């Protein structure tokens, strides 16, 4: 879910940041329910702009290897 980024929005507002924009990425190890919840949370914050991107996994990349070998996804 979007707990960490959402939790930082009040801090941004107190710092003087007035515009809220979201880039949402869907399509990797995420259930439809989880995706819908993330989208609903973002919409509820009334951003000035929201973009949706579908994750593309390209052959020959480390991510493609991880997916092929069913390796755990490294969290940031």
CHARMM internal coordinates of N, CA and C (Angstrom, degrees):
IC EDIT
DIST 1 N 1 CA 1.4407
DIST 1 CA 1 C 1.5290
ANGL 1 N 1 CA 1 C 110.21
DIST 1 C 2 N 1.3044
ANGL 1 CA 1 C 2 N 115.54
DIHE 1 N 1 CA 1 C 2 N -177.47
DIST 2 N 2 CA 1.4544
ANGL 1 C 2 N 2 CA 120.14
DIHE 1 CA 1 C 2 N 2 CA -175.10
DIST 2 CA 2 C 1.5207
ANGL 2 N 2 CA 2 C 111.94
DIHE 1 C 2 N 2 CA 2 C -98.19
DIST 2 C 3 N 1.3044
ANGL 2 CA 2 C 3 N 120.22
DIHE 2 N 2 CA 2 C 3 N 33.02
DIST 3 N 3 CA 1.4541
ANGL 2 C 3 N 3 CA 121.67
DIHE 2 CA 2 C 3 N 3 CA -173.36
DIST 3 CA 3 C 1.5200
ANGL 3 N 3 CA 3 C 113.17
DIHE 2 C 3 N 3 CA 3 C -58.78
DIST 3 C 4 N 1.3071
ANGL 3 CA 3 C 4 N 118.45
DIHE 3 N 3 CA 3 C 4 N -50.96
DIST 4 N 4 CA 1.4628
ANGL 3 C 4 N 4 CA 120.21
DIHE 3 CA 3 C 4 N 4 CA -176.32
DIST 4 CA 4 C 1.5234
ANGL 4 N 4 CA 4 C 111.82
DIHE 3 C 4 N 4 CA 4 C -64.69
DIST 4 C 5 N 1.3481
ANGL 4 CA 4 C 5 N 119.46
DIHE 4 N 4 CA 4 C 5 N -52.49
DIST 5 N 5 CA 1.4669
ANGL 4 C 5 N 5 CA 118.06
DIHE 4 CA 4 C 5 N 5 CA 179.33
DIST 5 CA 5 C 1.5156
ANGL 5 N 5 CA 5 C 112.83
DIHE 4 C 5 N 5 CA 5 C -61.24
DIST 5 C 6 N 1.3287
ANGL 5 CA 5 C 6 N 118.44
DIHE 5 N 5 CA 5 C 6 N -40.94
DIST 6 N 6 CA 1.4556
ANGL 5 C 6 N 6 CA 121.68
DIHE 5 CA 5 C 6 N 6 CA -179.05
DIST 6 CA 6 C 1.5216
ANGL 6 N 6 CA 6 C 110.10
DIHE 5 C 6 N 6 CA 6 C -63.02
DIST 6 C 7 N 1.3163
ANGL 6 CA 6 C 7 N 116.96
DIHE 6 N 6 CA 6 C 7 N -39.90
DIST 7 N 7 CA 1.4541
ANGL 6 C 7 N 7 CA 120.80
DIHE 6 CA 6 C 7 N 7 CA -179.82
DIST 7 CA 7 C 1.5105
ANGL 7 N 7 CA 7 C 113.42
DIHE 6 C 7 N 7 CA 7 C -63.85
DIST 7 C 8 N 1.3198
ANGL 7 CA 7 C 8 N 117.82
DIHE 7 N 7 CA 7 C 8 N -20.53
DIST 8 N 8 CA 1.4613
ANGL 7 C 8 N 8 CA 121.41
DIHE 7 CA 7 C 8 N 8 CA -179.22
DIST 8 CA 8 C 1.5249
ANGL 8 N 8 CA 8 C 113.45
DIHE 7 C 8 N 8 CA 8 C -89.29
DIST 8 C 9 N 1.2977
ANGL 8 CA 8 C 9 N 118.59
DIHE 8 N 8 CA 8 C 9 N -10.28
DIST 9 N 9 CA 1.4645
ANGL 8 C 9 N 9 CA 121.08
DIHE 8 CA 8 C 9 N 9 CA -177.57
DIST 9 CA 9 C 1.5341
ANGL 9 N 9 CA 9 C 112.10
DIHE 8 C 9 N 9 CA 9 C -63.24
DIST 9 C 10 N 1.3561
ANGL 9 CA 9 C 10 N 119.75
DIHE 9 N 9 CA 9 C 10 N -45.35
DIST 10 N 10 CA 1.4808
ANGL 9 C 10 N 10 CA 117.53
DIHE 9 CA 9 C 10 N 10 CA 176.82
DIST 10 CA 10 C 1.5231
ANGL 10 N 10 CA 10 C 112.38
DIHE 9 C 10 N 10 CA 10 C -59.73
DIST 10 C 11 N 1.3172
ANGL 10 CA 10 C 11 N 118.23
DIHE 10 N 10 CA 10 C 11 N -36.19
DIST 11 N 11 CA 1.4659
ANGL 10 C 11 N 11 CA 120.63
DIHE 10 CA 10 C 11 N 11 CA 177.32
DIST 11 CA 11 C 1.5217
ANGL 11 N 11 CA 11 C 110.75
DIHE 10 C 11 N 11 CA 11 C -62.70
DIST 11 C 12 N 1.3074
ANGL 11 CA 11 C 12 N 116.59
DIHE 11 N 11 CA 11 C 12 N -40.72
DIST 12 N 12 CA 1.4629
ANGL 11 C 12 N 12 CA 120.46
DIHE 11 CA 11 C 12 N 12 CA 179.05
DIST 12 CA 12 C 1.5248
ANGL 12 N 12 CA 12 C 110.38
DIHE 11 C 12 N 12 CA 12 C -64.25
DIST 12 C 13 N 1.3193
ANGL 12 CA 12 C 13 N 116.56
DIHE 12 N 12 CA 12 C 13 N -41.70
DIST 13 N 13 CA 1.4739
ANGL 12 C 13 N 13 CA 120.04
DIHE 12 CA 12 C 13 N 13 CA 179.12
DIST 13 CA 13 C 1.5203
ANGL 13 N 13 CA 13 C 111.28
DIHE 12 C 13 N 13 CA 13 C -62.09
DIST 13 C 14 N 1.3244
ANGL 13 CA 13 C 14 N 117.12
DIHE 13 N 13 CA 13 C 14 N -43.38
DIST 14 N 14 CA 1.4693
ANGL 13 C 14 N 14 CA 120.42
DIHE 13 CA 13 C 14 N 14 CA 179.25
DIST 14 CA 14 C 1.5192
ANGL 14 N 14 CA 14 C 111.52
DIHE 13 C 14 N 14 CA 14 C -65.65
DIST 14 C 15 N 1.3171
ANGL 14 CA 14 C 15 N 116.87
DIHE 14 N 14 CA 14 C 15 N -23.51
DIST 15 N 15 CA 1.4599
ANGL 14 C 15 N 15 CA 121.07
DIHE 14 CA 14 C 15 N 15 CA -179.94
DIST 15 CA 15 C 1.5243
ANGL 15 N 15 CA 15 C 112.18
DIHE 14 C 15 N 15 CA 15 C -85.18
DIST 15 C 16 N 1.3126
ANGL 15 CA 15 C 16 N 117.03
DIHE 15 N 15 CA 15 C 16 N -2.03
DIST 16 N 16 CA 1.4517
ANGL 15 C 16 N 16 CA 120.03
DIHE 15 CA 15 C 16 N 16 CA 177.08
DIST 16 CA 16 C 1.5162
ANGL 16 N 16 CA 16 C 114.52
DIHE 15 C 16 N 16 CA 16 C 101.38
DIST 16 C 17 N 1.3043
ANGL 16 CA 16 C 17 N 118.67
DIHE 16 N 16 CA 16 C 17 N 0.63
DIST 17 N 17 CA 1.4644
ANGL 16 C 17 N 17 CA 121.19
DIHE 16 CA 16 C 17 N 17 CA 177.69
DIST 17 CA 17 C 1.5238
ANGL 17 N 17 CA 17 C 107.70
DIHE 16 C 17 N 17 CA 17 C -77.06
DIST 17 C 18 N 1.3140
ANGL 17 CA 17 C 18 N 117.00
DIHE 17 N 17 CA 17 C 18 N 122.30
DIST 18 N 18 CA 1.4603
ANGL 17 C 18 N 18 CA 120.67
DIHE 17 CA 17 C 18 N 18 CA -173.38
DIST 18 CA 18 C 1.5232
ANGL 18 N 18 CA 18 C 113.62
DIHE 17 C 18 N 18 CA 18 C -107.91
DIST 18 C 19 N 1.2923
ANGL 18 CA 18 C 19 N 118.71
DIHE 18 N 18 CA 18 C 19 N -16.04
DIST 19 N 19 CA 1.4601
ANGL 18 C 19 N 19 CA 120.09
DIHE 18 CA 18 C 19 N 19 CA -178.38
DIST 19 CA 19 C 1.5225
ANGL 19 N 19 CA 19 C 109.93
DIHE 18 C 19 N 19 CA 19 C -106.90
DIST 19 C 20 N 1.3105
ANGL 19 CA 19 C 20 N 114.86
DIHE 19 N 19 CA 19 C 20 N 141.32
DIST 20 N 20 CA 1.4546
ANGL 19 C 20 N 20 CA 121.20
DIHE 19 CA 19 C 20 N 20 CA -179.71
DIST 20 CA 20 C 1.5271
ANGL 20 N 20 CA 20 C 108.29
DIHE 19 C 20 N 20 CA 20 C -123.50
DIST 20 C 21 N 1.3137
ANGL 20 CA 20 C 21 N 115.78
DIHE 20 N 20 CA 20 C 21 N 123.35
DIST 21 N 21 CA 1.4682
ANGL 20 C 21 N 21 CA 121.87
DIHE 20 CA 20 C 21 N 21 CA 178.53
DIST 21 CA 21 C 1.5135
ANGL 21 N 21 CA 21 C 108.12
DIHE 20 C 21 N 21 CA 21 C -132.29
DIST 21 C 22 N 1.3203
ANGL 21 CA 21 C 22 N 116.70
DIHE 21 N 21 CA 21 C 22 N 145.40
DIST 22 N 22 CA 1.4561
ANGL 21 C 22 N 22 CA 121.19
DIHE 21 CA 21 C 22 N 22 CA -179.64
DIST 22 CA 22 C 1.5175
ANGL 22 N 22 CA 22 C 111.34
DIHE 21 C 22 N 22 CA 22 C -126.01
DIST 22 C 23 N 1.3027
ANGL 22 CA 22 C 23 N 115.77
DIHE 22 N 22 CA 22 C 23 N 138.94
DIST 23 N 23 CA 1.4575
ANGL 22 C 23 N 23 CA 123.24
DIHE 22 CA 22 C 23 N 23 CA 166.86
DIST 23 CA 23 C 1.5187
ANGL 23 N 23 CA 23 C 105.77
DIHE 22 C 23 N 23 CA 23 C -114.77
DIST 23 C 24 N 1.3198
ANGL 23 CA 23 C 24 N 116.81
DIHE 23 N 23 CA 23 C 24 N 111.54
DIST 24 N 24 CA 1.4535
ANGL 23 C 24 N 24 CA 121.76
DIHE 23 CA 23 C 24 N 24 CA -179.23
DIST 24 CA 24 C 1.5276
ANGL 24 N 24 CA 24 C 109.41
DIHE 23 C 24 N 24 CA 24 C -103.25
DIST 24 C 25 N 1.3097
ANGL 24 CA 24 C 25 N 116.09
DIHE 24 N 24 CA 24 C 25 N 136.22
DIST 25 N 25 CA 1.4611
ANGL 24 C 25 N 25 CA 121.93
DIHE 24 CA 24 C 25 N 25 CA 179.96
DIST 25 CA 25 C 1.5207
ANGL 25 N 25 CA 25 C 107.82
DIHE 24 C 25 N 25 CA 25 C -117.60
DIST 25 C 26 N 1.3175
ANGL 25 CA 25 C 26 N 116.53
DIHE 25 N 25 CA 25 C 26 N 126.61
DIST 26 N 26 CA 1.4605
ANGL 25 C 26 N 26 CA 121.79
DIHE 25 CA 25 C 26 N 26 CA -178.70
DIST 26 CA 26 C 1.5226
ANGL 26 N 26 CA 26 C 110.03
DIHE 25 C 26 N 26 CA 26 C -120.54
DIST 26 C 27 N 1.3266
ANGL 26 CA 26 C 27 N 114.20
DIHE 26 N 26 CA 26 C 27 N 152.79
DIST 27 N 27 CA 1.4456
ANGL 26 C 27 N 27 CA 117.31
DIHE 26 CA 26 C 27 N 27 CA 168.25
DIST 27 CA 27 C 1.4923
ANGL 27 N 27 CA 27 C 117.87
DIHE 26 C 27 N 27 CA 27 C 120.46
DIST 27 C 28 N 1.3202
ANGL 27 CA 27 C 28 N 119.96
DIHE 27 N 27 CA 27 C 28 N 7.29
DIST 28 N 28 CA 1.4596
ANGL 27 C 28 N 28 CA 118.72
DIHE 27 CA 27 C 28 N 28 CA -178.71
DIST 28 CA 28 C 1.5190
ANGL 28 N 28 CA 28 C 110.16
DIHE 27 C 28 N 28 CA 28 C -134.32
DIST 28 C 29 N 1.3132
ANGL 28 CA 28 C 29 N 115.80
DIHE 28 N 28 CA 28 C 29 N 112.52
DIST 29 N 29 CA 1.4676
ANGL 28 C 29 N 29 CA 122.87
DIHE 28 CA 28 C 29 N 29 CA 176.98
DIST 29 CA 29 C 1.5206
ANGL 29 N 29 CA 29 C 112.06
DIHE 28 C 29 N 29 CA 29 C 48.01
DIST 29 C 30 N 1.3020
ANGL 29 CA 29 C 30 N 114.89
DIHE 29 N 29 CA 29 C 30 N 49.48
DIST 30 N 30 CA 1.4570
ANGL 29 C 30 N 30 CA 120.77
DIHE 29 CA 29 C 30 N 30 CA -178.34
DIST 30 CA 30 C 1.5255
ANGL 30 N 30 CA 30 C 107.48
DIHE 29 C 30 N 30 CA 30 C -137.78
DIST 30 C 31 N 1.3220
ANGL 30 CA 30 C 31 N 116.65
DIHE 30 N 30 CA 30 C 31 N 132.17
DIST 31 N 31 CA 1.4579
ANGL 30 C 31 N 31 CA 119.55
DIHE 30 CA 30 C 31 N 31 CA 177.83
DIST 31 CA 31 C 1.5220
ANGL 31 N 31 CA 31 C 109.63
DIHE 30 C 31 N 31 CA 31 C -77.26
DIST 31 C 32 N 1.3144
ANGL 31 CA 31 C 32 N 115.06
DIHE 31 N 31 CA 31 C 32 N 160.71
DIST 32 N 32 CA 1.4579
ANGL 31 C 32 N 32 CA 119.85
DIHE 31 CA 31 C 32 N 32 CA 177.64
DIST 32 CA 32 C 1.5288
ANGL 32 N 32 CA 32 C 110.00
DIHE 31 C 32 N 32 CA 32 C -62.20
DIST 32 C 33 N 1.3248
ANGL 32 CA 32 C 33 N 116.88
DIHE 32 N 32 CA 32 C 33 N -39.99
DIST 33 N 33 CA 1.4697
ANGL 32 C 33 N 33 CA 119.82
DIHE 32 CA 32 C 33 N 33 CA 178.07
DIST 33 CA 33 C 1.5222
ANGL 33 N 33 CA 33 C 111.83
DIHE 32 C 33 N 33 CA 33 C -60.53
DIST 33 C 34 N 1.3322
ANGL 33 CA 33 C 34 N 117.00
DIHE 33 N 33 CA 33 C 34 N -44.05
DIST 34 N 34 CA 1.4684
ANGL 33 C 34 N 34 CA 120.85
DIHE 33 CA 33 C 34 N 34 CA 179.48
DIST 34 CA 34 C 1.5281
ANGL 34 N 34 CA 34 C 110.25
DIHE 33 C 34 N 34 CA 34 C -63.63
DIST 34 C 35 N 1.3272
ANGL 34 CA 34 C 35 N 116.34
DIHE 34 N 34 CA 34 C 35 N -42.49
DIST 35 N 35 CA 1.4659
ANGL 34 C 35 N 35 CA 119.83
DIHE 34 CA 34 C 35 N 35 CA 178.99
DIST 35 CA 35 C 1.5216
ANGL 35 N 35 CA 35 C 110.64
DIHE 34 C 35 N 35 CA 35 C -61.99
DIST 35 C 36 N 1.3285
ANGL 35 CA 35 C 36 N 117.44
DIHE 35 N 35 CA 35 C 36 N -45.20
DIST 36 N 36 CA 1.4614
ANGL 35 C 36 N 36 CA 120.87
DIHE 35 CA 35 C 36 N 36 CA 179.67
DIST 36 CA 36 C 1.5345
ANGL 36 N 36 CA 36 C 111.11
DIHE 35 C 36 N 36 CA 36 C -61.21
DIST 36 C 37 N 1.3230
ANGL 36 CA 36 C 37 N 116.45
DIHE 36 N 36 CA 36 C 37 N -40.26
DIST 37 N 37 CA 1.4582
ANGL 36 C 37 N 37 CA 119.89
DIHE 36 CA 36 C 37 N 37 CA 179.34
DIST 37 CA 37 C 1.5320
ANGL 37 N 37 CA 37 C 110.71
DIHE 36 C 37 N 37 CA 37 C -64.59
DIST 37 C 38 N 1.3258
ANGL 37 CA 37 C 38 N 117.23
DIHE 37 N 37 CA 37 C 38 N -42.84
DIST 38 N 38 CA 1.4722
ANGL 37 C 38 N 38 CA 120.50
DIHE 37 CA 37 C 38 N 38 CA 177.28
DIST 38 CA 38 C 1.5258
ANGL 38 N 38 CA 38 C 111.08
DIHE 37 C 38 N 38 CA 38 C -61.01
DIST 38 C 39 N 1.3182
ANGL 38 CA 38 C 39 N 116.62
DIHE 38 N 38 CA 38 C 39 N -45.02
DIST 39 N 39 CA 1.4664
ANGL 38 C 39 N 39 CA 120.63
DIHE 38 CA 38 C 39 N 39 CA -179.25
DIST 39 CA 39 C 1.5270
ANGL 39 N 39 CA 39 C 110.48
DIHE 38 C 39 N 39 CA 39 C -63.97
DIST 39 C 40 N 1.3310
ANGL 39 CA 39 C 40 N 116.88
DIHE 39 N 39 CA 39 C 40 N -42.68
DIST 40 N 40 CA 1.4597
ANGL 39 C 40 N 40 CA 120.46
DIHE 39 CA 39 C 40 N 40 CA 179.14
DIST 40 CA 40 C 1.5274
ANGL 40 N 40 CA 40 C 111.64
DIHE 39 C 40 N 40 CA 40 C -63.10
DIST 40 C 41 N 1.3273
ANGL 40 CA 40 C 41 N 116.99
DIHE 40 N 40 CA 40 C 41 N -40.43
DIST 41 N 41 CA 1.4669
ANGL 40 C 41 N 41 CA 120.41
DIHE 40 CA 40 C 41 N 41 CA 177.79
DIST 41 CA 41 C 1.5232
ANGL 41 N 41 CA 41 C 110.71
DIHE 40 C 41 N 41 CA 41 C -62.27
DIST 41 C 42 N 1.3189
ANGL 41 CA 41 C 42 N 116.38
DIHE 41 N 41 CA 41 C 42 N -43.38
DIST 42 N 42 CA 1.4632
ANGL 41 C 42 N 42 CA 120.04
DIHE 41 CA 41 C 42 N 42 CA -179.67
DIST 42 CA 42 C 1.5254
ANGL 42 N 42 CA 42 C 111.02
DIHE 41 C 42 N 42 CA 42 C -65.15
DIST 42 C 43 N 1.3188
ANGL 42 CA 42 C 43 N 117.52
DIHE 42 N 42 CA 42 C 43 N -44.68
DIST 43 N 43 CA 1.4672
ANGL 42 C 43 N 43 CA 121.60
DIHE 42 CA 42 C 43 N 43 CA -179.47
DIST 43 CA 43 C 1.5217
ANGL 43 N 43 CA 43 C 110.49
DIHE 42 C 43 N 43 CA 43 C -63.26
DIST 43 C 44 N 1.3398
ANGL 43 CA 43 C 44 N 116.95
DIHE 43 N 43 CA 43 C 44 N -37.71
DIST 44 N 44 CA 1.4650
ANGL 43 C 44 N 44 CA 121.02
DIHE 43 CA 43 C 44 N 44 CA -179.02
DIST 44 CA 44 C 1.5216
ANGL 44 N 44 CA 44 C 112.42
DIHE 43 C 44 N 44 CA 44 C -62.82
DIST 44 C 45 N 1.3254
ANGL 44 CA 44 C 45 N 118.20
DIHE 44 N 44 CA 44 C 45 N -22.33
DIST 45 N 45 CA 1.4600
ANGL 44 C 45 N 45 CA 121.33
DIHE 44 CA 44 C 45 N 45 CA 179.37
DIST 45 CA 45 C 1.5233
ANGL 45 N 45 CA 45 C 112.45
DIHE 44 C 45 N 45 CA 45 C -87.15
DIST 45 C 46 N 1.3136
ANGL 45 CA 45 C 46 N 117.38
DIHE 45 N 45 CA 45 C 46 N 4.02
DIST 46 N 46 CA 1.4693
ANGL 45 C 46 N 46 CA 123.49
DIHE 45 CA 45 C 46 N 46 CA 176.38
DIST 46 CA 46 C 1.5250
ANGL 46 N 46 CA 46 C 112.63
DIHE 45 C 46 N 46 CA 46 C 48.98
DIST 46 C 47 N 1.3215
ANGL 46 CA 46 C 47 N 117.89
DIHE 46 N 46 CA 46 C 47 N 58.27
DIST 47 N 47 CA 1.4701
ANGL 46 C 47 N 47 CA 118.54
DIHE 46 CA 46 C 47 N 47 CA 179.61
DIST 47 CA 47 C 1.5275
ANGL 47 N 47 CA 47 C 111.07
DIHE 46 C 47 N 47 CA 47 C -68.22
DIST 47 C 48 N 1.3213
ANGL 47 CA 47 C 48 N 114.88
DIHE 47 N 47 CA 47 C 48 N 154.21
DIST 48 N 48 CA 1.4575
ANGL 47 C 48 N 48 CA 119.81
DIHE 47 CA 47 C 48 N 48 CA 175.81
DIST 48 CA 48 C 1.5287
ANGL 48 N 48 CA 48 C 110.82
DIHE 47 C 48 N 48 CA 48 C -68.05
DIST 48 C 49 N 1.3245
ANGL 48 CA 48 C 49 N 115.29
DIHE 48 N 48 CA 48 C 49 N -28.35
DIST 49 N 49 CA 1.4624
ANGL 48 C 49 N 49 CA 120.27
DIHE 48 CA 48 C 49 N 49 CA -178.90
DIST 49 CA 49 C 1.5158
ANGL 49 N 49 CA 49 C 108.78
DIHE 48 C 49 N 49 CA 49 C -152.91
DIST 49 C 50 N 1.3256
ANGL 49 CA 49 C 50 N 116.22
DIHE 49 N 49 CA 49 C 50 N 143.58
DIST 50 N 50 CA 1.4556
ANGL 49 C 50 N 50 CA 120.73
DIHE 49 CA 49 C 50 N 50 CA 175.82
DIST 50 CA 50 C 1.5248
ANGL 50 N 50 CA 50 C 108.03
DIHE 49 C 50 N 50 CA 50 C -142.22
DIST 50 C 51 N 1.3206
ANGL 50 CA 50 C 51 N 115.87
DIHE 50 N 50 CA 50 C 51 N 129.88
DIST 51 N 51 CA 1.4625
ANGL 50 C 51 N 51 CA 121.54
DIHE 50 CA 50 C 51 N 51 CA 177.66
DIST 51 CA 51 C 1.5219
ANGL 51 N 51 CA 51 C 109.18
DIHE 50 C 51 N 51 CA 51 C -115.47
DIST 51 C 52 N 1.3041
ANGL 51 CA 51 C 52 N 115.84
DIHE 51 N 51 CA 51 C 52 N 145.95
DIST 52 N 52 CA 1.4588
ANGL 51 C 52 N 52 CA 122.07
DIHE 51 CA 51 C 52 N 52 CA 177.36
DIST 52 CA 52 C 1.5184
ANGL 52 N 52 CA 52 C 108.18
DIHE 51 C 52 N 52 CA 52 C -119.32
DIST 52 C 53 N 1.3120
ANGL 52 CA 52 C 53 N 115.06
DIHE 52 N 52 CA 52 C 53 N 129.39
DIST 53 N 53 CA 1.4572
ANGL 52 C 53 N 53 CA 121.03
DIHE 52 CA 52 C 53 N 53 CA 177.61
DIST 53 CA 53 C 1.5186
ANGL 53 N 53 CA 53 C 108.66
DIHE 52 C 53 N 53 CA 53 C -123.64
DIST 53 C 54 N 1.3044
ANGL 53 CA 53 C 54 N 117.02
DIHE 53 N 53 CA 53 C 54 N 140.60
DIST 54 N 54 CA 1.4505
ANGL 53 C 54 N 54 CA 121.55
DIHE 53 CA 53 C 54 N 54 CA 172.94
DIST 54 CA 54 C 1.5161
ANGL 54 N 54 CA 54 C 107.87
DIHE 53 C 54 N 54 CA 54 C -96.15
DIST 54 C 55 N 1.3047
ANGL 54 CA 54 C 55 N 115.76
DIHE 54 N 54 CA 54 C 55 N 127.38
DIST 55 N 55 CA 1.4542
ANGL 54 C 55 N 55 CA 120.77
DIHE 54 CA 54 C 55 N 55 CA -178.27
DIST 55 CA 55 C 1.5159
ANGL 55 N 55 CA 55 C 110.01
DIHE 54 C 55 N 55 CA 55 C -65.38
DIST 55 C 56 N 1.3014
ANGL 55 CA 55 C 56 N 116.16
DIHE 55 N 55 CA 55 C 56 N 130.81
DIST 56 N 56 CA 1.4654
ANGL 55 C 56 N 56 CA 122.24
DIHE 55 CA 55 C 56 N 56 CA 174.46
DIST 56 CA 56 C 1.5186
ANGL 56 N 56 CA 56 C 108.16
DIHE 55 C 56 N 56 CA 56 C -109.22
DIST 56 C 57 N 1.3135
ANGL 56 CA 56 C 57 N 115.56
DIHE 56 N 56 CA 56 C 57 N 129.96
DIST 57 N 57 CA 1.4583
ANGL 56 C 57 N 57 CA 120.50
DIHE 56 CA 56 C 57 N 57 CA 178.11
DIST 57 CA 57 C 1.5244
ANGL 57 N 57 CA 57 C 106.71
DIHE 56 C 57 N 57 CA 57 C -104.76
DIST 57 C 58 N 1.3180
ANGL 57 CA 57 C 58 N 115.89
DIHE 57 N 57 CA 57 C 58 N 113.41
DIST 58 N 58 CA 1.4649
ANGL 57 C 58 N 58 CA 120.90
DIHE 57 CA 57 C 58 N 58 CA -175.09
DIST 58 CA 58 C 1.5279
ANGL 58 N 58 CA 58 C 111.30
DIHE 57 C 58 N 58 CA 58 C -94.79
DIST 58 C 59 N 1.3074
ANGL 58 CA 58 C 59 N 114.52
DIHE 58 N 58 CA 58 C 59 N 135.79
DIST 59 N 59 CA 1.4629
ANGL 58 C 59 N 59 CA 121.92
DIHE 58 CA 58 C 59 N 59 CA 178.38
DIST 59 CA 59 C 1.5299
ANGL 59 N 59 CA 59 C 110.01
DIHE 58 C 59 N 59 CA 59 C -55.74
DIST 59 C 60 N 1.3261
ANGL 59 CA 59 C 60 N 115.32
DIHE 59 N 59 CA 59 C 60 N 139.75
DIST 60 N 60 CA 1.4520
ANGL 59 C 60 N 60 CA 120.28
DIHE 59 CA 59 C 60 N 60 CA 177.10
DIST 60 CA 60 C 1.5165
ANGL 60 N 60 CA 60 C 114.44
DIHE 59 C 60 N 60 CA 60 C 88.88
DIST 60 C 61 N 1.3299
ANGL 60 CA 60 C 61 N 117.34
DIHE 60 N 60 CA 60 C 61 N 0.01
DIST 61 N 61 CA 1.4603
ANGL 60 C 61 N 61 CA 120.30
DIHE 60 CA 60 C 61 N 61 CA 179.09
DIST 61 CA 61 C 1.5310
ANGL 61 N 61 CA 61 C 109.93
DIHE 60 C 61 N 61 CA 61 C -97.34
DIST 61 C 62 N 1.3249
ANGL 61 CA 61 C 62 N 117.32
DIHE 61 N 61 CA 61 C 62 N 158.51
DIST 62 N 62 CA 1.4652
ANGL 61 C 62 N 62 CA 119.38
DIHE 61 CA 61 C 62 N 62 CA 176.95
DIST 62 CA 62 C 1.5345
ANGL 62 N 62 CA 62 C 112.42
DIHE 61 C 62 N 62 CA 62 C -57.42
DIST 62 C 63 N 1.3232
ANGL 62 CA 62 C 63 N 117.60
DIHE 62 N 62 CA 62 C 63 N -36.69
DIST 63 N 63 CA 1.4549
ANGL 62 C 63 N 63 CA 120.08
DIHE 62 CA 62 C 63 N 63 CA 179.04
DIST 63 CA 63 C 1.5255
ANGL 63 N 63 CA 63 C 111.18
DIHE 62 C 63 N 63 CA 63 C -64.51
DIST 63 C 64 N 1.3210
ANGL 63 CA 63 C 64 N 117.27
DIHE 63 N 63 CA 63 C 64 N -40.75
DIST 64 N 64 CA 1.4701
ANGL 63 C 64 N 64 CA 120.44
DIHE 63 CA 63 C 64 N 64 CA 177.83
DIST 64 CA 64 C 1.5289
ANGL 64 N 64 CA 64 C 110.61
DIHE 63 C 64 N 64 CA 64 C -60.97
DIST 64 C 65 N 1.3142
ANGL 64 CA 64 C 65 N 117.19
DIHE 64 N 64 CA 64 C 65 N -39.74
DIST 65 N 65 CA 1.4716
ANGL 64 C 65 N 65 CA 121.17
DIHE 64 CA 64 C 65 N 65 CA 177.26
DIST 65 CA 65 C 1.5222
ANGL 65 N 65 CA 65 C 110.86
DIHE 64 C 65 N 65 CA 65 C -64.08
DIST 65 C 66 N 1.3153
ANGL 65 CA 65 C 66 N 116.95
DIHE 65 N 65 CA 65 C 66 N -43.56
DIST 66 N 66 CA 1.4632
ANGL 65 C 66 N 66 CA 120.37
DIHE 65 CA 65 C 66 N 66 CA 179.39
DIST 66 CA 66 C 1.5216
ANGL 66 N 66 CA 66 C 111.39
DIHE 65 C 66 N 66 CA 66 C -61.51
DIST 66 C 67 N 1.3093
ANGL 66 CA 66 C 67 N 116.27
DIHE 66 N 66 CA 66 C 67 N -42.79
DIST 67 N 67 CA 1.4606
ANGL 66 C 67 N 67 CA 120.40
DIHE 66 CA 66 C 67 N 67 CA -179.92
DIST 67 CA 67 C 1.5297
ANGL 67 N 67 CA 67 C 109.69
DIHE 66 C 67 N 67 CA 67 C -66.50
DIST 67 C 68 N 1.3127
ANGL 67 CA 67 C 68 N 116.63
DIHE 67 N 67 CA 67 C 68 N -45.98
DIST 68 N 68 CA 1.4649
ANGL 67 C 68 N 68 CA 120.88
DIHE 67 CA 67 C 68 N 68 CA -179.29
DIST 68 CA 68 C 1.5235
ANGL 68 N 68 CA 68 C 110.94
DIHE 67 C 68 N 68 CA 68 C -59.27
DIST 68 C 69 N 1.3250
ANGL 68 CA 68 C 69 N 117.10
DIHE 68 N 68 CA 68 C 69 N -40.91
DIST 69 N 69 CA 1.4673
ANGL 68 C 69 N 69 CA 121.50
DIHE 68 CA 68 C 69 N 69 CA -177.12
DIST 69 CA 69 C 1.5269
ANGL 69 N 69 CA 69 C 113.06
DIHE 68 C 69 N 69 CA 69 C -91.57
DIST 69 C 70 N 1.3269
ANGL 69 CA 69 C 70 N 115.91
DIHE 69 N 69 CA 69 C 70 N 6.26
DIST 70 N 70 CA 1.4767
ANGL 69 C 70 N 70 CA 122.04
DIHE 69 CA 69 C 70 N 70 CA 179.94
DIST 70 CA 70 C 1.5229
ANGL 70 N 70 CA 70 C 112.04
DIHE 69 C 70 N 70 CA 70 C 53.47
DIST 70 C 71 N 1.3220
ANGL 70 CA 70 C 71 N 115.65
DIHE 70 N 70 CA 70 C 71 N 39.60
DIST 71 N 71 CA 1.4563
ANGL 70 C 71 N 71 CA 121.22
DIHE 70 CA 70 C 71 N 71 CA 177.34
DIST 71 CA 71 C 1.5202
ANGL 71 N 71 CA 71 C 109.89
DIHE 70 C 71 N 71 CA 71 C -79.10
DIST 71 C 72 N 1.3207
ANGL 71 CA 71 C 72 N 117.30
DIHE 71 N 71 CA 71 C 72 N 151.10
DIST 72 N 72 CA 1.4636
ANGL 71 C 72 N 72 CA 119.39
DIHE 71 CA 71 C 72 N 72 CA 177.51
DIST 72 CA 72 C 1.5218
ANGL 72 N 72 CA 72 C 111.01
DIHE 71 C 72 N 72 CA 72 C -61.12
DIST 72 C 73 N 1.2995
ANGL 72 CA 72 C 73 N 115.09
DIHE 72 N 72 CA 72 C 73 N 145.22
DIST 73 N 73 CA 1.4601
ANGL 72 C 73 N 73 CA 121.29
DIHE 72 CA 72 C 73 N 73 CA 178.62
DIST 73 CA 73 C 1.5224
ANGL 73 N 73 CA 73 C 108.95
DIHE 72 C 73 N 73 CA 73 C -79.35
DIST 73 C 74 N 1.3168
ANGL 73 CA 73 C 74 N 118.42
DIHE 73 N 73 CA 73 C 74 N 123.76
DIST 74 N 74 CA 1.4688
ANGL 73 C 74 N 74 CA 120.03
DIHE 73 CA 73 C 74 N 74 CA 178.69
DIST 74 CA 74 C 1.5285
ANGL 74 N 74 CA 74 C 110.38
DIHE 73 C 74 N 74 CA 74 C -70.99
DIST 74 C 75 N 1.2976
ANGL 74 CA 74 C 75 N 116.01
DIHE 74 N 74 CA 74 C 75 N 127.31
DIST 75 N 75 CA 1.4679
ANGL 74 C 75 N 75 CA 121.36
DIHE 74 CA 74 C 75 N 75 CA 177.59
DIST 75 CA 75 C 1.5191
ANGL 75 N 75 CA 75 C 109.65
DIHE 74 C 75 N 75 CA 75 C -86.57
DIST 75 C 76 N 1.3497
ANGL 75 CA 75 C 76 N 116.87
DIHE 75 N 75 CA 75 C 76 N 142.77
DIST 76 N 76 CA 1.4761
ANGL 75 C 76 N 76 CA 119.03
DIHE 75 CA 75 C 76 N 76 CA 178.47
DIST 76 CA 76 C 1.5128
ANGL 76 N 76 CA 76 C 111.70
DIHE 75 C 76 N 76 CA 76 C -65.83
END
COOR INIT
IC SEED 1 N 1 CA 1 C
IC BUILD
